[in-house]
Amino acid sequence: MNRNFTVISAMWSSSCLIVSNSLKQIANDFSNINIINYDLDADKISKYGVGNTLSVLILEDEMEMKLID
């Protein structure tokens, strides 16, 4: 089964900035990982209900797998 993962990242989030380069490298290595930018792609993230506090949210095939505060 081919799984698809979505990562939502924000430029203002220190946690996102810390893992940003690693996530980009992983996404380049695996075609099933999509990174959405909170600041630039607001229309795409609205369906996930992301608020002003961005936790680590792991989505698999559009379903929430894990929320890490």
MMTF fields as JSON, N, C-alpha, C and O atoms, coordinates in Angstrom:
{
  "mmtfVersion": "1.0.0",
  "mmtfProducer": "UNKNOWN",
  "numBonds": 275,
  "numAtoms": 276,
  "numGroups": 69,
  "numChains": 1,
  "numModels": 1,
  "chainsPerModel": [1],
  "groupsPerChain": [69],
  "chainIdList": ["A"],
  "bondAtomList": [4, 2, 8, 6, 12, 10, 16, 14, 20, 18, 24, 22, 28, 26, 32, 30, 36, 34, 40, 38, 44, 42, 48, 46, 52, 50, 56, 54, 60, 58, 64, 62, 68, 66, 72, 70, 76, 74, 80, 78, 84, 82, 88, 86, 92, 90, 96, 94, 100, 98, 104, 102, 108, 106, 112, 110, 116, 114, 120, 118, 124, 122, 128, 126, 132, 130, 136, 134, 140, 138, 144, 142, 148, 146, 152, 150, 156, 154, 160, 158, 164, 162, 168, 166, 172, 170, 176, 174, 180, 178, 184, 182, 188, 186, 192, 190, 196, 194, 200, 198, 204, 202, 208, 206, 212, 210, 216, 214, 220, 218, 224, 222, 228, 226, 232, 230, 236, 234, 240, 238, 244, 242, 248, 246, 252, 250, 256, 254, 260, 258, 264, 262, 268, 266, 272, 270],
  "bondOrderList": [1, 1, 1, 1, 1, 1, 1, 1, 1, 1, 1, 1, 1, 1, 1, 1, 1, 1, 1, 1, 1, 1, 1, 1, 1, 1, 1, 1, 1, 1, 1, 1, 1, 1, 1, 1, 1, 1, 1, 1, 1, 1, 1, 1, 1, 1, 1, 1, 1, 1, 1, 1, 1, 1, 1, 1, 1, 1, 1, 1, 1, 1, 1, 1, 1, 1, 1, 1],
  "groupList": [{"groupName": "MET", "atomNameList": ["N", "CA", "C", "O"], "elementList": ["N", "C", "C", "O"], "formalChargeList": [0, 0, 0, 0], "bondAtomList": [1, 0, 2, 1, 3, 2], "bondOrderList": [1, 1, 2], "singleLetterCode": "M", "chemCompType": "L-PEPTIDE LINKING"}, {"groupName": "ASN", "atomNameList": ["N", "CA", "C", "O"], "elementList": ["N", "C", "C", "O"], "formalChargeList": [0, 0, 0, 0], "bondAtomList": [1, 0, 2, 1, 3, 2], "bondOrderList": [1, 1, 2], "singleLetterCode": "N", "chemCompType": "L-PEPTIDE LINKING"}, {"groupName": "ARG", "atomNameList": ["N", "CA", "C", "O"], "elementList": ["N", "C", "C", "O"], "formalChargeList": [0, 0, 0, 0], "bondAtomList": [1, 0, 2, 1, 3, 2], "bondOrderList": [1, 1, 2], "singleLetterCode": "R", "chemCompType": "L-PEPTIDE LINKING"}, {"groupName": "PHE", "atomNameList": ["N", "CA", "C", "O"], "elementList": ["N", "C", "C", "O"], "formalChargeList": [0, 0, 0, 0], "bondAtomList": [1, 0, 2, 1, 3, 2], "bondOrderList": [1, 1, 2], "singleLetterCode": "F", "chemCompType": "L-PEPTIDE LINKING"}, {"groupName": "THR", "atomNameList": ["N", "CA", "C", "O"], "elementList": ["N", "C", "C", "O"], "formalChargeList": [0, 0, 0, 0], "bondAtomList": [1, 0, 2, 1, 3, 2], "bondOrderList": [1, 1, 2], "singleLetterCode": "T", "chemCompType": "L-PEPTIDE LINKING"}, {"groupName": "VAL", "atomNameList": ["N", "CA", "C", "O"], "elementList": ["N", "C", "C", "O"], "formalChargeList": [0, 0, 0, 0], "bondAtomList": [1, 0, 2, 1, 3, 2], "bondOrderList": [1, 1, 2], "singleLetterCode": "V", "chemCompType": "L-PEPTIDE LINKING"}, {"groupName": "ILE", "atomNameList": ["N", "CA", "C", "O"], "elementList": ["N", "C", "C", "O"], "formalChargeList": [0, 0, 0, 0], "bondAtomList": [1, 0, 2, 1, 3, 2], "bondOrderList": [1, 1, 2], "singleLetterCode": "I", "chemCompType": "L-PEPTIDE LINKING"}, {"groupName": "SER", "atomNameList": ["N", "CA", "C", "O"], "elementList": ["N", "C", "C", "O"], "formalChargeList": [0, 0, 0, 0], "bondAtomList": [1, 0, 2, 1, 3, 2], "bondOrderList": [1, 1, 2], "singleLetterCode": "S", "chemCompType": "L-PEPTIDE LINKING"}, {"groupName": "ALA", "atomNameList": ["N", "CA", "C", "O"], "elementList": ["N", "C", "C", "O"], "formalChargeList": [0, 0, 0, 0], "bondAtomList": [1, 0, 2, 1, 3, 2], "bondOrderList": [1, 1, 2], "singleLetterCode": "A", "chemCompType": "L-PEPTIDE LINKING"}, {"groupName": "TRP", "atomNameList": ["N", "CA", "C", "O"], "elementList": ["N", "C", "C", "O"], "formalChargeList": [0, 0, 0, 0], "bondAtomList": [1, 0, 2, 1, 3, 2], "bondOrderList": [1, 1, 2], "singleLetterCode": "W", "chemCompType": "L-PEPTIDE LINKING"}, {"groupName": "CYS", "atomNameList": ["N", "CA", "C", "O"], "elementList": ["N", "C", "C", "O"], "formalChargeList": [0, 0, 0, 0], "bondAtomList": [1, 0, 2, 1, 3, 2], "bondOrderList": [1, 1, 2], "singleLetterCode": "C", "chemCompType": "L-PEPTIDE LINKING"}, {"groupName": "LEU", "atomNameList": ["N", "CA", "C", "O"], "elementList": ["N", "C", "C", "O"], "formalChargeList": [0, 0, 0, 0], "bondAtomList": [1, 0, 2, 1, 3, 2], "bondOrderList": [1, 1, 2], "singleLetterCode": "L", "chemCompType": "L-PEPTIDE LINKING"}, {"groupName": "LYS", "atomNameList": ["N", "CA", "C", "O"], "elementList": ["N", "C", "C", "O"], "formalChargeList": [0, 0, 0, 0], "bondAtomList": [1, 0, 2, 1, 3, 2], "bondOrderList": [1, 1, 2], "singleLetterCode": "K", "chemCompType": "L-PEPTIDE LINKING"}, {"groupName": "GLN", "atomNameList": ["N", "CA", "C", "O"], "elementList": ["N", "C", "C", "O"], "formalChargeList": [0, 0, 0, 0], "bondAtomList": [1, 0, 2, 1, 3, 2], "bondOrderList": [1, 1, 2], "singleLetterCode": "Q", "chemCompType": "L-PEPTIDE LINKING"}, {"groupName": "ASP", "atomNameList": ["N", "CA", "C", "O"], "elementList": ["N", "C", "C", "O"], "formalChargeList": [0, 0, 0, 0], "bondAtomList": [1, 0, 2, 1, 3, 2], "bondOrderList": [1, 1, 2], "singleLetterCode": "D", "chemCompType": "L-PEPTIDE LINKING"}, {"groupName": "TYR", "atomNameList": ["N", "CA", "C", "O"], "elementList": ["N", "C", "C", "O"], "formalChargeList": [0, 0, 0, 0], "bondAtomList": [1, 0, 2, 1, 3, 2], "bondOrderList": [1, 1, 2], "singleLetterCode": "Y", "chemCompType": "L-PEPTIDE LINKING"}, {"groupName": "GLY", "atomNameList": ["N", "CA", "C", "O"], "elementList": ["N", "C", "C", "O"], "formalChargeList": [0, 0, 0, 0], "bondAtomList": [1, 0, 2, 1, 3, 2], "bondOrderList": [1, 1, 2], "singleLetterCode": "G", "chemCompType": "PEPTIDE LINKING"}, {"groupName": "GLU", "atomNameList": ["N", "CA", "C", "O"], "elementList": ["N", "C", "C", "O"], "formalChargeList": [0, 0, 0, 0], "bondAtomList": [1, 0, 2, 1, 3, 2], "bondOrderList": [1, 1, 2], "singleLetterCode": "E", "chemCompType": "L-PEPTIDE LINKING"}],
  "groupTypeList": [0, 1, 2, 1, 3, 4, 5, 6, 7, 8, 0, 9, 7, 7, 7, 10, 11, 6, 5, 7, 1, 7, 11, 12, 13, 6, 8, 1, 14, 3, 7, 1, 6, 1, 6, 6, 1, 15, 14, 11, 14, 8, 14, 12, 6, 7, 12, 15, 16, 5, 16, 1, 4, 11, 7, 5, 11, 6, 11, 17, 14, 17, 0, 17, 0, 12, 11, 6, 14],
  "groupIdList": [1, 2, 3, 4, 5, 6, 7, 8, 9, 10, 11, 12, 13, 14, 15, 16, 17, 18, 19, 20, 21, 22, 23, 24, 25, 26, 27, 28, 29, 30, 31, 32, 33, 34, 35, 36, 37, 38, 39, 40, 41, 42, 43, 44, 45, 46, 47, 48, 49, 50, 51, 52, 53, 54, 55, 56, 57, 58, 59, 60, 61, 62, 63, 64, 65, 66, 67, 68, 69],
  "secStructList": [7, 7, 7, 7, 3, 3, 3, 3, 3, 7, 6, 6, 7, 2, 2, 2, 2, 2, 2, 2, 2, 2, 2, 2, 2, 2, 2, 2, 2, 7, 6, 6, 3, 3, 3, 3, 3, 6, 6, 6, 7, 2, 2, 2, 2, 4, 4, 4, 6, 7, 7, 1, 1, 7, 7, 3, 3, 3, 3, 3, 6, 6, 3, 3, 3, 3, 3, 3, 7],
  "xCoordList": [0.843, 0.0, 0.895, 1.84, 0.598, 1.346, 0.682, -0.465, 1.394, 0.856, 1.349, 2.479, 0.5, 0.861, 0.852, -0.069, 1.877, 2.008, 2.038, 2.62, 1.403, 1.371, 1.98, 1.652, 2.879, 3.509, 3.114, 3.28, 2.589, 2.251, 3.314, 3.546, 3.956, 5.065, 4.791, 4.112, 5.319, 5.124, 6.459, 7.313, 6.624, 7.866, 8.043, 9.172, 6.947, 7.005, 7.163, 7.328, 7.116, 7.216, 8.669, 9.303, 9.187, 10.586, 10.792, 11.838, 9.828, 9.936, 10.002, 10.787, 9.177, 9.187, 10.515, 11.056, 11.031, 12.311, 13.448, 14.347, 13.402, 14.45, 14.476, 15.552, 13.318, 13.257, 13.089, 13.036, 13.004, 12.713, 13.651, 13.185, 14.94, 15.888, 15.813, 15.899, 15.653, 15.541, 14.282, 14.319, 13.165, 11.911, 12.003, 11.513, 12.63, 12.791, 13.622, 13.301, 14.676, 15.526, 14.754, 14.851, 13.996, 13.194, 12.15, 11.943, 11.489, 10.47, 11.084, 10.436, 12.319, 12.999, 13.328, 13.356, 13.577, 13.93, 12.708, 12.818, 11.551, 10.339, 9.215, 8.82, 8.711, 7.696, 6.319, 5.429, 6.14, 4.83, 4.709, 3.771, 5.653, 5.606, 5.386, 6.161, 4.321, 3.963, 4.096, 3.518, 4.867, 5.006, 4.149, 4.288, 3.263, 2.404, 2.862, 3.052, 3.039, 3.477, 2.264, 1.411, 2.192, 1.087, 0.905, -0.226, 1.999, 1.955, 1.585, 0.96, 1.954, 1.749, 0.579, 0.072, 0.144, -0.891, -2.102, -2.59, -2.588, -3.694, -4.922, -5.615, -5.2, -6.366, -6.243, -7.248, -5.03, -4.815, -4.909, -5.324, -4.53, -4.516, -5.825, -6.018, -6.725, -7.969, -8.764, -9.44, -8.693, -9.453, -8.913, -9.598, -7.684, -7.1, -7.391, -7.092, -7.966, -8.319, -7.115, -7.168, -6.033, -4.831, -5.052, -5.497, -4.742, -4.928, -3.637, -2.711, -3.58, -2.401, -1.254, -0.106, -1.54, -0.493, -0.28, -1.141, 0.86, 1.13, 1.898, 3.065, 1.237, 1.89, 2.442, 2.304, 3.06, 3.481, 2.293, 1.819, 1.826, 0.668, 1.088, 1.556, 0.926, 1.3, 0.017, -0.826, -0.122, -1.304, -0.91, 0.076, -1.688, -1.462, -2.714, -3.799, -2.571, -3.705, -4.874, -6.021, -4.561, -5.533, -6.188, -7.136, -5.716, -6.267, -5.2, -4.022, -5.625, -4.678, -4.157, -4.929, -2.836, -2.184, -1.712, -1.885, -1.112, -0.454, -0.422, -0.089, -0.764, -0.652, 0.293, 0.045, 1.379, 2.383, 2.42, 2.743, 2.097, 2.105, 3.479, 3.677],
  "yCoordList": [-1.174, 0.0, 1.246, 1.334, 2.195, 3.438, 4.482, 4.864, 4.932, 5.911, 7.299, 7.466, 8.297, 9.69, 10.434, 10.278, 11.243, 11.997, 13.484, 13.911, 14.274, 15.725, 16.342, 15.96, 17.309, 18.044, 19.502, 20.081, 20.097, 21.518, 22.24, 21.919, 23.216, 23.929, 25.429, 25.906, 26.178, 27.631, 28.334, 27.86, 29.462, 30.221, 30.856, 31.111, 31.114, 31.768, 30.773, 31.184, 29.501, 28.471, 28.047, 27.557, 28.238, 27.856, 26.354, 25.934, 25.556, 24.101, 23.739, 22.882, 24.396, 24.135, 24.562, 23.869, 25.69, 26.168, 25.206, 24.995, 24.634, 23.702, 22.455, 21.976, 21.934, 20.687, 20.929, 19.976, 22.186, 22.541, 21.883, 21.245, 22.026, 21.459, 19.939, 19.346, 19.323, 17.854, 17.395, 16.432, 18.081, 17.712, 17.886, 17.048, 18.975, 19.201, 18.094, 17.617, 17.689, 16.618, 15.302, 14.575, 15.0, 13.772, 13.825, 12.838, 14.977, 15.119, 14.98, 14.469, 15.428, 15.26, 13.8, 13.377, 13.041, 11.629, 10.73, 9.647, 11.175, 10.359, 11.16, 12.208, 10.681, 11.415, 11.415, 12.156, 10.6, 10.521, 11.47, 11.351, 12.409, 13.385, 14.766, 15.22, 15.429, 16.749, 17.756, 17.567, 18.836, 19.877, 21.065, 21.59, 21.484, 22.637, 23.754, 23.528, 24.948, 26.088, 26.814, 27.292, 26.893, 27.534, 28.975, 29.431, 29.694, 31.114, 31.375, 32.392, 30.493, 30.718, 29.941, 30.305, 28.882, 27.996, 27.897, 26.798, 29.031, 29.035, 28.306, 27.629, 28.436, 27.769, 26.251, 25.556, 25.733, 24.286, 23.727, 22.582, 24.515, 23.984, 24.196, 23.615, 25.001, 25.298, 24.037, 23.986, 23.031, 21.796, 20.981, 20.085, 21.284, 20.55, 21.2, 20.609, 22.399, 23.071, 23.502, 23.501, 23.87, 24.312, 25.731, 26.597, 25.974, 27.293, 28.075, 27.845, 29.011, 29.861, 29.154, 29.583, 28.083, 27.301, 26.059, 25.183, 25.996, 24.884, 23.799, 23.974, 22.696, 21.518, 20.708, 21.097, 19.594, 18.692, 17.797, 17.056, 17.87, 17.107, 16.214, 16.702, 14.918, 13.963, 13.414, 12.857, 13.576, 13.102, 11.989, 12.098, 10.925, 9.834, 9.693, 9.456, 9.839, 9.755, 10.615, 10.169, 11.868, 12.872, 12.565, 13.251, 11.567, 11.237, 11.51, 11.215, 12.079, 12.391, 11.114, 10.275, 10.975, 9.833, 10.198, 9.428, 11.384, 11.722, 13.235, 13.947, 13.718, 15.133, 15.244, 14.668, 15.985, 16.124, 17.574, 18.447, 17.853, 19.237, 19.63, 20.756],
  "zCoordList": [0.0, 0.0, 0.0, 0.784, -0.871, -0.951, -0.056, -0.287, 0.946, 1.893, 1.534, 1.074, 1.744, 1.516, 2.836, 3.638, 3.062, 4.301, 3.995, 2.998, 4.864, 4.73, 5.971, 7.094, 5.761, 6.851, 6.691, 5.617, 7.759, 7.744, 8.553, 9.718, 7.929, 8.551, 8.499, 7.59, 9.475, 9.52, 9.731, 10.48, 9.065, 9.178, 10.556, 10.974, 11.264, 12.573, 13.721, 14.87, 13.435, 14.469, 14.653, 13.719, 15.857, 16.102, 15.916, 15.421, 16.297, 16.116, 14.634, 14.229, 13.836, 12.393, 11.776, 10.915, 12.211, 11.687, 12.013, 11.199, 13.193, 13.623, 12.738, 12.38, 12.388, 11.608, 10.106, 9.328, 9.7, 8.309, 7.299, 6.354, 7.478, 6.518, 6.459, 5.384, 7.604, 7.638, 6.915, 6.149, 7.156, 6.497, 4.981, 4.224, 4.547, 3.104, 2.47, 1.382, 3.145, 2.624, 2.553, 1.565, 3.592, 3.602, 2.49, 1.785, 2.331, 1.284, -0.106, -1.019, -0.275, -1.567, -1.849, -3.005, -0.803, -0.946, -1.142, -1.717, -0.666, -0.722, -1.378, -0.867, -2.483, -3.242, -2.571, -2.99, -1.547, -0.893, 0.307, 1.095, 0.451, 1.54, 0.941, 0.1, 1.382, 0.889, 2.034, 3.105, 1.801, 2.818, 2.407, 1.302, 3.303, 3.073, 3.999, 5.194, 3.464, 4.253, 4.827, 4.081, 6.146, 6.847, 6.384, 6.216, 6.176, 5.849, 4.391, 4.089, 3.502, 2.073, 1.484, 0.423, 2.151, 1.613, 2.534, 2.798, 3.025, 3.996, 3.465, 4.226, 2.168, 1.595, 1.665, 1.817, 1.555, 1.603, 3.02, 3.203, 4.02, 5.389, 6.129, 7.197, 5.602, 6.313, 6.64, 7.667, 5.792, 6.031, 7.21, 7.705, 7.667, 8.778, 10.134, 11.172, 10.142, 11.387, 12.21, 13.44, 11.538, 12.235, 12.737, 11.983, 14.011, 14.598, 14.671, 13.893, 15.623, 15.782, 16.473, 16.356, 17.188, 17.83, 16.984, 16.913, 16.355, 15.443, 16.181, 16.533, 16.405, 16.971, 15.819, 14.659, 16.127, 15.072, 14.76, 15.62, 13.548, 13.123, 11.973, 10.944, 12.137, 11.102, 10.499, 11.203, 9.188, 8.491, 7.534, 6.805, 7.546, 6.604, 5.764, 6.295, 4.462, 3.549, 4.023, 4.045, 4.406, 4.835, 6.188, 6.568, 6.915, 8.222, 9.272, 9.066, 10.407, 11.474, 12.103, 12.568, 12.111, 12.75, 14.151, 15.096, 14.275, 15.53, 15.676, 14.729, 16.845, 17.176, 18.356, 19.415, 18.175, 19.21, 19.645, 18.84, 20.901, 21.404, 21.872, 22.327]
}
